[in-house]
Amino acid sequence: MKITDIQTTILRLPEVHPNGDGLQDTLIVEVHTDAGITGLGEAHTVPLVLKAVIDAPVSQLTGQGLRQMLIGEDPTRVTALWEKMYHHSCTYGRRGVVVHAISAIDMALWDILGKSCEQPVHALLGGATTERLRCYASDLTPKDVPAILDLAQRHRDAGFTAMKFGWGKLGNDVRSDVKWVAAVREALGDGPDIMIDMGTPVPLEDALWLGDALAEHGVAFLEEPLSPDDLDGFARLTDRSRTPIATGEKETTRHGFRDLMERGGLRIIQPDVARCGGITETMRIAALAEARGVEVIPHCWASDILVAATAHCLASFKRPHYLEFNATDNPLKTDLLVAPIRQVDGHVQVPTGPGLGIELDRDTVERFRWTPGGD
């Protein structure tokens, strides 16, 4: 079996706002083979730039577009092709958007491998340790306390036993933030887990104060309170905070996550399968984390393609924790698959079909397909 083409498709909502969430657009990658098997992947960071990384012609040995270096290759040699993509793009890559593009293709290669073996991806990763995963509702923080309380109640009524509030008004006034967290905890009682995602860095002094204040309200973890590059700050914060600290959605490769764990002292890391290097690199990162006693709770804010890939990885972990579940009303999340991934009673079933076990809804693809210069 040989790769014959790699097709990239940008999907984009009709209206995109600079301060909007991270699923206003996304890049779908389809890897085609001469056996008639097509693999599906996704990356969601500035899709036009991702497309350029994949479509670019050869420039030099270590400066190649990803498509050209993979045409004619055997797609089942997943690890070898990951290394080829990484090393032949290292002049302009190694981190950031190039690794995001590698992630999407790697995801598609695992999909092909599973389909060719008629096995779900999690079976190829060592087998699932669970048939369903506990998920948490992940949502943007409304502007006022009544709206926040209403949203929390709706998530609980929908069956979620854990929920995360992020971005929005967070970080403008940390003392005000703690007041509404206290109101949510009082309204919900001790039952549901609550997580807070700052989304934007705050001064270390504020983060230290938050770590203590949020612990009084049983917050399960505080996400991204500092700049992703402030490893010394994370080391001080994780050492002193009574609330567990989590980060990693902007990090790539096992090398970056090793630094987060060793220099930054993180005890919870959040690799994004569509950014960190795909399924291949997620499993390497998870192995490093397990050896250090660090918990892996992946970031997962994109379409159901990413949800499926993340579920396969999580299901193969020794002790899988939360699956992040985008609870916003977004057609790129809810309508992109023929059989959308749903949560029931706060859990998601791990896909069991061959490969990723999913199929694109072509009508939705055509509905949101975006061509550069087409606006």
C-alpha positions in Angstrom: 0.0 0.0 0.0 1.3 3.5 -1.0 0.3 7.0 -0.2 -1.0 8.6 -3.4 -2.1 12.1 -2.2 -2.7 14.2 0.9 -5.7 16.5 0.7 -6.2 19.5 2.9 -9.6 21.2 3.5 -10.2 24.3 5.5 -13.5 24.5 7.3 -14.6 27.9 8.6 -17.7 29.4 10.3 -19.4 32.2 8.4 -18.3 34.7 11.1 -14.9 34.5 12.8 -14.0 36.9 15.6 -10.4 37.6 16.9 -11.7 37.1 20.5 -13.7 34.0 19.6 -12.9 30.4 20.7 -10.5 28.0 19.0 -13.1 26.2 16.9 -14.1 28.9 14.5 -12.1 27.1 11.8 -10.1 23.9 11.4 -8.0 21.9 8.9 -9.2 18.5 7.8 -6.5 16.2 6.4 -7.2 13.2 4.3 -4.4 10.8 3.3 -5.3 8.7 0.2 -3.8 5.4 -0.7 -3.7 3.1 -3.8 -5.6 0.5 -1.8 -8.6 2.8 -1.6 -8.2 3.4 2.1 -8.3 7.0 3.2 -7.2 8.2 6.6 -8.6 11.2 8.4 -6.9 13.7 10.6 -7.2 17.3 12.0 -5.2 20.2 13.1 -6.8 23.5 14.2 -4.2 26.2 14.6 -4.4 28.9 11.8 -5.5 26.4 9.1 -4.1 28.5 6.2 -0.6 28.2 7.7 -1.1 24.5 8.4 -2.2 24.0 4.8 1.0 25.8 3.5 3.2 23.5 5.6 1.6 20.4 4.1 1.4 21.7 0.5 4.8 23.4 0.2 7.2 22.2 -2.5 10.7 20.9 -1.7 13.1 23.7 -0.7 16.0 21.7 0.7 16.7 18.4 2.5 15.5 19.6 5.9 13.0 22.1 4.5 10.3 20.1 2.7 6.5 20.3 2.6 5.0 17.3 4.2 2.9 16.1 1.2 5.9 15.8 -1.1 8.0 13.8 1.3 5.2 11.2 1.9 3.9 10.5 -1.6 4.8 6.9 -2.5 5.5 5.9 1.1 3.9 3.0 2.9 1.3 4.6 5.3 1.5 1.7 7.8 5.1 2.7 8.7 3.6 5.2 11.0 6.6 5.8 13.4 9.1 5.9 10.6 7.0 8.5 8.7 6.7 10.6 11.8 10.5 10.7 12.1 10.8 11.5 8.4 8.3 14.4 8.7 10.0 15.7 11.8 13.6 15.6 10.6 13.0 16.7 7.0 11.2 19.8 8.2 13.5 20.6 11.1 15.0 23.7 9.5 11.7 25.5 9.7 9.9 23.3 12.2 10.7 21.2 15.3 8.0 23.0 17.2 4.8 25.0 16.7 2.7 24.9 13.5 4.9 22.4 11.7 4.4 19.9 14.4 0.7 20.7 14.4 0.6 19.7 10.7 2.5 16.6 11.4 -0.1 15.8 14.1 -2.9 15.8 11.6 -1.1 13.5 9.1 0.0 11.2 11.9 -3.6 10.9 13.1 -4.6 10.0 9.5 -1.9 7.4 9.2 -3.1 5.7 12.4 -6.6 5.7 10.9 -5.3 4.0 7.8 -3.4 1.4 9.8 -6.4 0.5 11.8 -8.6 0.3 8.8 -6.1 -1.9 7.0 -6.0 -4.3 10.0 -9.8 -3.9 10.6 -8.9 -2.9 14.2 -9.7 0.3 16.2 -6.7 2.4 16.9 -6.8 1.8 20.6 -6.3 -2.0 19.9 -3.1 -1.1 18.0 -1.9 1.0 21.0 -2.0 -1.9 23.3 -5.7 -2.3 23.9 -8.4 -0.3 25.7 -8.5 -0.4 29.5 -12.0 0.9 29.5 -15.0 1.0 27.1 -16.1 4.5 28.1 -14.4 7.6 29.4 -15.5 10.2 31.9 -15.7 13.5 30.3 -15.9 17.1 31.6 -18.0 19.9 30.0 -15.6 22.5 28.7 -17.1 25.9 28.1 -16.3 29.6 27.8 -17.0 31.7 30.9 -20.0 34.0 30.6 -19.8 37.7 31.6 -21.8 37.7 34.8 -22.4 35.4 37.7 -26.1 34.6 37.0 -25.1 33.4 33.5 -22.3 31.4 34.9 -24.6 29.7 37.4 -27.1 29.0 34.7 -24.5 27.4 32.5 -23.2 25.2 35.4 -26.7 24.0 36.1 -27.3 23.2 32.5 -24.1 21.1 32.3 -25.2 19.2 35.5 -28.7 18.7 34.1 -27.1 17.3 30.9 -25.4 14.6 33.0 -21.9 16.0 33.4 -20.2 15.2 36.7 -17.3 17.6 35.9 -17.0 20.9 34.2 -14.4 23.5 33.3 -14.9 27.2 32.8 -12.3 29.1 30.8 -11.2 32.3 29.2 -13.8 35.0 28.9 -13.6 37.3 31.9 -11.0 35.2 33.8 -7.8 36.9 34.8 -9.1 40.5 34.8 -9.7 40.5 38.5 -8.6 37.3 40.3 -10.4 38.1 43.5 -13.6 38.5 41.5 -12.9 35.2 39.8 -12.7 33.4 43.1 -16.0 34.9 44.2 -17.9 33.5 41.3 -16.2 30.1 41.6 -17.4 30.1 45.2 -20.9 30.9 44.0 -20.8 28.0 41.5 -19.5 25.6 44.2 -22.3 26.7 46.6 -24.9 26.3 43.9 -23.7 22.8 42.8 -22.7 21.4 46.2 -19.8 19.1 46.7 -20.7 16.7 43.8 -19.4 18.0 40.4 -15.7 18.5 39.8 -14.8 22.1 38.8 -11.8 23.1 36.8 -10.6 26.7 35.9 -8.8 27.6 32.7 -7.3 31.1 32.9 -6.5 31.1 29.2 -4.3 34.1 29.6 -1.2 34.5 31.9 -1.5 36.4 35.2 1.4 37.6 37.4 3.0 34.9 39.4 1.8 36.6 42.6 -1.8 36.4 41.5 -1.4 32.8 40.4 0.1 31.9 43.8 -2.9 33.6 45.5 -5.3 31.8 43.2 -3.8 28.4 44.0 -4.6 28.9 47.6 -8.0 30.6 47.2 -9.4 28.1 44.8 -8.4 25.2 47.0 -11.0 26.4 49.5 -13.7 25.6 46.9 -12.4 22.2 45.8 -11.1 23.1 42.3 -9.7 20.0 40.7 -7.0 22.0 38.7 -6.0 25.5 37.7 -5.1 25.5 34.0 -2.6 27.8 32.2 -2.2 30.6 34.8 1.3 31.5 33.5 3.0 31.9 30.2 3.8 28.5 28.6 7.5 29.6 28.5 7.7 30.5 32.2 9.1 27.2 33.4 10.7 28.8 36.5 7.4 30.3 37.4 5.6 27.0 37.0 8.2 25.4 39.2 7.5 27.9 42.0 3.8 27.7 41.5 3.4 23.9 41.5 5.6 23.7 44.6 3.5 26.1 46.6 0.0 25.8 45.2 -2.7 23.9 47.1 -4.7 23.6 43.8 -3.1 21.3 41.3 -1.7 23.2 38.3 -2.1 22.0 34.7 -0.7 23.2 31.4 0.6 21.9 28.0 -2.0 22.6 25.3 0.5 24.9 23.5 3.4 22.6 23.9 4.7 20.2 21.3 6.8 17.0 21.2 8.1 14.9 24.1 11.1 17.2 24.3 8.9 20.1 25.3 6.8 18.1 27.7 10.0 16.7 29.3 11.0 20.3 30.1 7.5 21.0 31.5 7.8 18.1 33.9 11.4 18.3 34.8 12.0 22.1 34.9 8.4 23.3 35.4 7.6 20.6 38.0 4.1 20.0 36.4 2.1 17.2 37.9 -0.7 17.5 35.3 0.1 17.9 31.6 -2.3 18.5 28.8 -1.0 17.4 25.4 -3.3 18.2 22.4 -3.2 15.2 20.0 -3.8 17.7 17.1 -0.8 19.9 18.2 1.8 17.9 20.2 2.7 15.5 17.4 -0.3 13.3 16.9 -1.1 10.0 18.3 2.5 8.7 18.0 3.9 11.6 20.0 1.0 11.6 22.5 1.8 8.0 23.5 5.5 8.9 23.9 4.6 11.8 26.1 2.2 9.6 28.1 5.0 7.1 28.7 7.4 9.8 30.0 4.6 11.1 32.2 3.8 7.7 33.7 7.5 7.1 34.5 7.4 10.4 36.5 4.1 9.9 38.2 2.6 12.8 36.2 -1.1 12.8 35.2 -2.1 13.2 31.5 -5.4 15.0 30.9 -5.3 15.9 27.1 -6.5 19.2 25.8 -9.3 18.5 23.3 -11.0 21.6 21.8 -11.7 20.9 18.2 -14.1 18.8 16.1 -15.1 15.2 16.8 -12.1 14.0 14.7 -9.9 15.1 17.6 -12.3 13.8 20.2 -12.1 10.3 18.6 -8.3 10.4 18.3 -8.0 11.6 21.9 -10.4 8.9 23.1 -8.3 6.2 21.5 -5.2 7.4 23.2 -6.9 7.9 26.6 -8.5 4.5 26.5 -5.1 2.8 26.1 -3.7 4.6 29.2 -3.2 2.5 32.3 -5.4 4.9 34.3 -7.3 7.2 32.0 -8.6 10.4 33.5 -10.9 13.1 32.1 -11.7 13.5 28.4 -12.3 17.2 27.6 -15.6 17.6 25.8 -16.4 20.9 24.0 -19.9 21.7 25.3 -20.5 24.8 23.1 -23.1 24.8 20.4 -20.8 24.7 17.4 -21.6 22.9 14.1 -17.9 22.1 13.5 -18.1 20.1 16.7 -21.7 18.7 16.5 -22.3 18.1 12.8 -19.0 17.1 11.2 -19.4 13.3 11.6 -22.1 11.0 10.2 -22.4 9.7 13.8 -21.4 12.6 16.1 -19.7 11.7 19.4 -22.1 12.3 22.2 -21.8 12.2 26.0 -24.3 10.2 28.1 -24.3 10.6 31.9 -21.0 12.4 31.7 -19.2 9.7 29.7 -18.2 9.1 26.1 -18.1 5.6 24.5 -14.7 4.8 23.0 -15.1 4.3 19.2 -14.9 0.6 18.3 -14.9 0.8 14.5 -11.7 0.2 12.4 -9.2 3.0 12.6 -10.5 6.1 14.3 -14.0 4.6 13.9 -15.5 7.8 12.4 -16.9 9.0 9.0 -17.1 12.6 7.7 -20.4 14.1 7.0 -19.7 15.4 3.5 -22.7 17.8 3.5 -21.2 19.6 6.5 -17.8 19.7 4.9 -19.2 21.4 1.8 -21.3 23.7 4.0 -18.2 25.1 5.8 -15.5 24.6 3.2 -13.4 27.7 2.8 -11.1 28.6 0.0 -8.4 31.3 0.4 -9.4 34.5 -1.3 -13.0 33.2 -1.5 -14.4 35.7 1.0 
